[in-house]
Amino acid sequence: MKENNDGNIPFYIGLAVFFIFAVLGITYMVQNSNSYDERGTFGDMFGFANAAFTGLSVVGLIATILLQRNDINIQRKELQKQAELIQSQNFENTFFQMMNLFYKVIEQIFYSDGTNKFSGKTALSNIHYALLKSAQKYNSEKQELGYVDYSVSYFAFTGDEIRSLIRDHFDLHKNQLSHYYRTLFSIISLIDSSPIVNKNIYINILTSQLSRTELMLLLYYGIYSDNESHLNFIEKYSLLKDLDRSKLVYPSMTGAYTNQGW
C-alpha cells in the first residue's frame, strides 16, 4: 500500500517560514540596537546564513530524492503485485478452459463390445473391464498349457507379459485414448510450467475429476507409454495417490514407478 506523505508538507513549509522570519526578526532587532559600524560588522557575520540555507536546500533536495525513491519502490511493488495477479488470472482462465476441453474429449470417447455402445466415462470403464478380461483369458490359456498353477490368479504375470498385454490393449483403443491422454498431460504441463506457487491446488482439481477406473488406466498408460515426461509427471505430482490397489488388473506393476508415495 502506498504511503501518504502529503500530510507532512504543510508542517515543513510552516516550519521553514517560521525559521526564515525568526532570522529576519533577529537581524532587524540587532540592526536597530547597534551603531552603523557594528551593524556592518554584524552583517558580515551573516555569510554563514547563506551557507546554512544552501546546506538546508541540499538536505531538502536529498530528502525529496529519498521520498521519491521510496514512492517509486512502493509503486514498483504494486505493479509487480498487479502483474502477478494478471498472470495468475490468465493462468486460471487457460486452466479452466482446458478443463472444459478435457470434459468434451471424455464425452467423445466411444466403446462398443459388439452389442452395446458406450460413451464418456462409461466407455473408459468398459475399456478397463476389457483389459481385465484379456488378462483373465491370457491366464486361463497359460493354466491350460500347464504354465501356471490353477490356484495362482492372473495377478502373477511376469513384467514383460503384463507390459505386452497392456500395450496390445492400448494399441487396440489408441484412437480413443490418445486424444484423452494428450489433453490430460497438456493440462498438467500447463500447471508445471506456470509461475504459480502452489501447483498442487490445480493438480488436485484435475485429479478430483478422474474416476477410480481412470486412475487405473493412468497407471497402465504410464507402463505402456514411452513418453518419459508423462511418467515423470505421474510420479512428481503423485497422480496415483488415490489409486485403489485392490482393484488393479496387475498390482505387481506398481513397481514400475519409483515414487511409491501414493
C-alpha positions as CSV (number, residue, x, y, z in Angstrom):
1,M,0.0,0.0,0.0
2,K,1.4,3.4,-0.9
3,E,2.4,5.6,2.0
4,N,0.9,9.2,2.1
5,N,3.4,11.8,2.9
6,D,1.2,14.8,1.9
7,G,0.1,15.4,5.4
8,N,3.6,16.4,6.5
9,I,4.2,19.0,3.7
10,P,2.2,21.9,5.4
11,F,4.1,21.3,8.6
12,Y,7.5,21.5,7.0
13,I,6.5,24.6,5.0
14,G,5.3,26.4,8.1
15,L,8.5,25.4,10.0
16,A,10.6,26.8,7.2
17,V,8.6,30.1,7.0
18,F,8.9,30.4,10.8
19,F,12.6,29.9,10.7
20,I,13.1,32.5,7.9
21,F,11.0,35.1,9.7
22,A,12.8,34.4,13.0
23,V,16.2,35.0,11.4
24,L,14.9,38.2,9.8
25,G,13.4,39.4,13.0
26,I,16.6,38.8,15.0
27,T,18.5,40.6,12.2
28,Y,16.2,43.6,12.3
29,M,16.4,43.9,16.1
30,V,20.2,43.7,16.0
31,Q,20.3,46.4,13.3
32,N,18.2,48.8,15.4
33,S,20.1,48.2,18.6
34,N,23.7,48.8,17.3
35,S,25.6,51.6,15.6
36,Y,26.1,51.6,11.8
37,D,29.7,50.2,12.1
38,E,28.6,47.5,14.4
39,R,25.7,46.6,12.2
40,G,28.0,46.3,9.2
41,T,30.3,44.0,11.2
42,F,27.4,42.0,12.3
43,G,26.0,41.8,8.8
44,D,29.3,40.4,7.6
45,M,28.8,37.6,10.0
46,F,25.6,36.5,8.2
47,G,27.7,35.0,5.5
48,F,27.1,31.7,7.4
49,A,23.4,32.1,6.9
50,N,23.8,31.8,3.1
51,A,25.9,28.7,3.6
52,A,23.3,27.4,6.1
53,F,20.4,27.9,3.7
54,T,22.4,26.4,0.9
55,G,23.1,23.4,3.0
56,L,19.4,23.2,4.0
57,S,18.4,23.3,0.4
58,V,20.8,20.4,-0.4
59,V,19.4,18.4,2.6
60,G,15.9,19.2,1.3
61,L,16.8,18.0,-2.2
62,I,18.3,14.8,-0.8
63,A,15.2,14.3,1.4
64,T,13.0,14.8,-1.7
65,I,15.0,12.3,-3.7
66,L,14.7,9.7,-0.9
67,L,11.0,10.2,-0.6
68,Q,10.6,9.9,-4.4
69,R,12.7,6.8,-4.4
70,N,10.6,5.3,-1.6
71,D,7.5,6.1,-3.6
72,I,9.0,4.6,-6.7
73,N,9.8,1.4,-4.8
74,I,6.3,1.2,-3.5
75,Q,4.8,1.8,-6.9
76,R,7.2,-0.9,-8.3
77,K,5.9,-3.4,-5.7
78,E,2.3,-2.5,-6.5
79,L,3.0,-3.0,-10.2
80,Q,4.7,-6.3,-9.5
81,K,1.7,-7.5,-7.5
82,Q,-0.7,-6.4,-10.3
83,A,1.4,-8.2,-12.8
84,E,1.4,-11.4,-10.7
85,L,-2.4,-11.1,-10.3
86,I,-2.9,-10.7,-14.0
87,Q,-0.6,-13.6,-14.7
88,S,-2.5,-15.7,-12.2
89,Q,-5.8,-14.8,-13.7
90,N,-4.6,-15.6,-17.2
91,F,-3.4,-19.0,-16.0
92,E,-6.7,-19.8,-14.3
93,N,-8.6,-18.8,-17.4
94,T,-6.5,-21.0,-19.5
95,F,-6.6,-23.8,-17.0
96,F,-10.4,-23.9,-16.7
97,Q,-10.8,-23.6,-20.5
98,M,-8.6,-26.6,-20.9
99,M,-10.6,-28.4,-18.2
100,N,-13.8,-27.8,-20.2
101,L,-12.0,-29.1,-23.3
102,F,-11.0,-32.2,-21.3
103,Y,-14.6,-32.9,-20.4
104,K,-15.6,-32.6,-24.1
105,V,-12.8,-35.0,-25.0
106,I,-14.1,-37.5,-22.5
107,E,-17.7,-37.2,-23.9
108,Q,-16.4,-38.0,-27.3
109,I,-14.8,-41.4,-26.2
110,F,-16.9,-44.3,-27.5
111,Y,-16.6,-48.1,-26.9
112,S,-18.5,-51.0,-28.3
113,D,-18.5,-54.5,-27.0
114,G,-20.2,-55.8,-30.2
115,T,-23.6,-55.5,-28.7
116,N,-23.8,-52.3,-26.8
117,K,-22.2,-48.9,-27.3
118,F,-20.9,-46.7,-24.5
119,S,-19.6,-43.2,-24.3
120,G,-17.7,-40.9,-21.9
121,K,-16.6,-42.3,-18.6
122,T,-18.7,-45.4,-19.1
123,A,-16.7,-46.1,-22.2
124,L,-13.4,-45.8,-20.2
125,S,-14.8,-48.2,-17.6
126,N,-15.6,-50.7,-20.3
127,I,-12.2,-50.3,-21.8
128,H,-10.7,-51.1,-18.4
129,Y,-13.0,-54.0,-18.0
130,A,-12.0,-55.4,-21.4
131,L,-8.4,-55.2,-20.3
132,L,-9.3,-57.2,-17.2
133,K,-11.0,-59.8,-19.2
134,S,-8.0,-60.0,-21.6
135,A,-5.8,-60.7,-18.6
136,Q,-8.1,-63.4,-17.2
137,K,-8.3,-65.0,-20.6
138,Y,-4.5,-65.0,-21.0
139,N,-4.1,-66.5,-17.5
140,S,-6.6,-69.3,-18.3
141,E,-4.7,-70.2,-21.5
142,K,-1.4,-70.4,-19.5
143,Q,-3.2,-72.6,-16.9
144,E,-4.5,-74.9,-19.7
145,L,-1.0,-75.3,-21.0
146,G,0.3,-76.1,-17.5
147,Y,2.4,-72.9,-17.3
148,V,0.5,-71.6,-14.3
149,D,-0.9,-73.4,-11.3
150,Y,-4.7,-73.2,-11.2
151,S,-4.6,-71.8,-7.7
152,V,-2.5,-68.8,-8.9
153,S,-4.5,-65.8,-10.1
154,Y,-3.9,-63.7,-13.1
155,F,-2.0,-61.3,-10.9
156,A,1.1,-63.5,-11.2
157,F,2.3,-62.4,-14.6
158,T,5.9,-61.5,-15.4
159,G,6.7,-57.9,-16.1
160,D,7.2,-58.5,-19.9
161,E,3.9,-60.3,-20.2
162,I,2.0,-57.6,-18.4
163,R,3.6,-54.9,-20.4
164,S,2.8,-56.7,-23.6
165,L,-0.8,-57.2,-22.7
166,I,-1.2,-53.5,-21.8
167,R,0.5,-52.4,-25.0
168,D,-1.7,-54.6,-27.1
169,H,-4.8,-53.4,-25.3
170,F,-3.9,-49.7,-25.5
171,D,-3.0,-50.1,-29.2
172,L,-6.4,-51.6,-29.8
173,H,-8.1,-48.4,-28.3
174,K,-5.4,-46.0,-29.4
175,N,-7.7,-43.7,-31.4
176,Q,-10.0,-43.3,-28.4
177,L,-7.3,-42.9,-25.7
178,S,-4.5,-40.9,-27.4
179,H,-6.5,-37.7,-27.5
180,Y,-7.6,-38.2,-23.9
181,Y,-4.0,-38.5,-22.6
182,R,-2.6,-35.7,-24.7
183,T,-5.2,-33.4,-23.3
184,L,-4.7,-34.6,-19.7
185,F,-0.9,-34.2,-19.8
186,S,-1.2,-30.8,-21.6
187,I,-3.1,-29.6,-18.6
188,I,-0.5,-31.0,-16.2
189,S,2.3,-29.4,-18.4
190,L,0.5,-26.1,-18.2
191,I,0.4,-26.3,-14.4
192,D,4.0,-27.4,-14.2
193,S,5.3,-24.6,-16.3
194,S,3.2,-21.9,-14.7
195,P,4.7,-19.4,-12.2
196,I,2.1,-20.1,-9.6
197,V,3.5,-21.2,-6.2
198,N,1.0,-23.8,-5.1
199,K,0.7,-26.0,-8.1
200,N,-0.8,-28.9,-6.1
201,I,-4.1,-26.9,-5.8
202,Y,-4.7,-27.2,-9.5
203,I,-3.3,-30.8,-9.7
204,N,-5.9,-31.7,-7.0
205,I,-8.7,-30.0,-9.0
206,L,-7.7,-32.1,-12.0
207,T,-7.3,-35.4,-10.3
208,S,-10.5,-35.0,-8.4
209,Q,-12.3,-35.2,-11.7
210,L,-10.7,-38.6,-12.5
211,S,-12.7,-41.7,-11.6
212,R,-11.1,-44.7,-10.0
213,T,-11.1,-46.5,-13.3
214,E,-9.3,-43.6,-15.0
215,L,-6.6,-43.7,-12.3
216,M,-6.1,-47.4,-13.0
217,L,-5.9,-46.8,-16.7
218,L,-3.4,-43.9,-16.0
219,L,-1.2,-46.4,-14.1
220,Y,-1.2,-48.8,-17.1
221,Y,-0.7,-45.9,-19.5
222,G,2.5,-45.0,-17.7
223,I,3.7,-48.5,-18.1
224,Y,2.6,-48.6,-21.8
225,S,3.9,-45.2,-22.8
226,D,7.4,-44.4,-24.0
227,N,6.9,-40.7,-23.0
228,E,9.2,-40.2,-20.1
229,S,7.9,-36.7,-19.3
230,H,4.4,-38.2,-18.8
231,L,5.8,-40.8,-16.4
232,N,7.7,-38.1,-14.6
233,F,4.5,-36.0,-14.2
234,I,2.7,-39.1,-12.7
235,E,5.4,-39.5,-10.1
236,K,6.2,-35.8,-9.5
237,Y,2.6,-34.9,-8.6
238,S,1.6,-38.3,-7.1
239,L,-1.3,-38.6,-9.6
240,L,-2.0,-42.1,-8.4
241,K,-2.2,-41.4,-4.7
242,D,-5.9,-42.2,-4.6
243,L,-5.5,-45.5,-6.6
244,D,-7.4,-48.4,-5.2
245,R,-4.7,-51.1,-5.5
246,S,-7.2,-53.9,-4.6
247,K,-8.9,-53.3,-8.0
248,L,-5.8,-53.4,-10.2
249,V,-5.5,-55.8,-13.0
250,Y,-1.8,-56.1,-12.4
251,P,-1.0,-55.0,-8.8
252,S,2.7,-56.0,-9.1
253,M,3.2,-53.4,-11.8
254,T,3.1,-50.5,-9.4
255,G,6.8,-51.4,-9.0
256,A,7.4,-49.8,-12.4
257,Y,7.2,-46.4,-10.6
258,T,10.0,-45.2,-8.4
259,N,7.6,-42.9,-6.4
260,Q,5.7,-45.2,-4.1
261,G,4.4,-42.3,-2.0
262,W,0.9,-42.8,-3.3
